[in-house]
């Protein structure tokens, strides 16, 4: 558990691929202006972290909603629902399809109307030009990005990555700068203009959220940014995708 701001806590968890490689996962707790809470993403917290979460939220009773923002992060939704069974459970269309037994809210988190319900505390952004749920389930480039207005912290799953060394090496090997997910090329919509739409979205996001001090990235790390770091690193990440974007333009226009 990391208290990153007065009203923002990030929980880091374990997620093992094939039961062996721990690629990590995350969930964030945001305190609202009314003293109640929102959970961003789902993770079955344990031990001291679970105790802290339940203590802050009156055993989950003060959690208004659980917002699941990555369509391919579905495995821990039931665990989070157990923590706050009375909270609104929101996700993407794919969440509802993959876990139909859960009491999903009718609203979808990728929809602007749903996002507007939480606009007092949160800003959202969905990458333009990318398929949110591609046919290839290994393509995880698109998600709903969330920014907490008060702290300006960004919570993002997969769309933006931070490469961090494992274990004890984290303290001696520096993190990478922000990078877009390596499957961006595969996630681009198969239509003319998709590459340009993604590039325009990225440049707009670099400017609009330029004062972001911290990024909580799934599967990797929390990255503290230097002054102007968000803008510089997002534009750098975009430059890194230019070859893929140019190839897409050559095929689709």
ABEGO torsion letter per residue (X at the ends): XBBABAABBBBBBBBBBGGABBAEBBBBBBBBAAGBBBBBEBBBBBEAAAAAAAAAAGGGAABABBBBABAABAAAAAAAAAABAABBBBBBAAAAAABAABBBBABBAABAAAAAAAAAABBBBBBBGBBABBABAABAABBBBBBBAAAGBBBBBGABBBBBBBEAAAAABBBBBBBBBAAAAAABBBBBGAAAAAAAAAAAAAAAAAABABBBBBGBBBBBBBBGAAAAAAAAAAAAAAAAAAAAAAAAX
